[in-house]
Amino acid sequence: MDIPRRKKSGDKTVQIEELIDIIMSVSSLLKTTETESIKESQFLKEYKITLECSDRLYMELFAIAIQCNCLSTVHNVLPVFLGLIKGEVKNPKPFNRQSSITIIKEAMKRDYFPKETCQLLEFLFSSSKCIQQIYFAWLKLLCLLAFLKNKLWLCKEILS
């Protein structure tokens, strides 16, 4: 994600944003399914390596955020990078969002992951599932309406 550089590079907020960008890039390296990987053993190896690297980066992220009292910045930026909420950047950097979410869900189980961050992300994950269910129900309704409209048209043609 292209982050506007309005602040000095020494600013902790910018460091946090850059670190989240790096975490998303690293966690995007994970193949989301075994079929994307050559073999199951390679998939597991890649998963372990990606998880270890992301774990270290998340530990560093939260250490910086807690030290400088900037956890709110993480709470504002992380959901945008994960695609859970819309951000202000017009052309966000493409990430494998599914891989990033898979990795962060594992990281959320660790002791270093702040409880309030877990609660926020769990809420956003459940909200996005609810929105997705509403969207699919809406699509089914549209399909049903199109089907009924087609049947009505066919009946009119037959009766004419």
Buried (B, 14 or more C-beta within 10 A) or exposed (E): BEBEEEEEEEBBBBBBBEBBBBBBBBBBBBBBEBEEBEEEEEBEEBBEEBBEBBBEBBBBBBEBBEEBEBBEBBBBBBBBBBBBEEBEEEEBEEBBBBBBBBBBEBBBEEEEBBEEBBEBBEEBBEEBEEEEEEEEEEEEEEEEEEEEEEEEEEEEEEEE
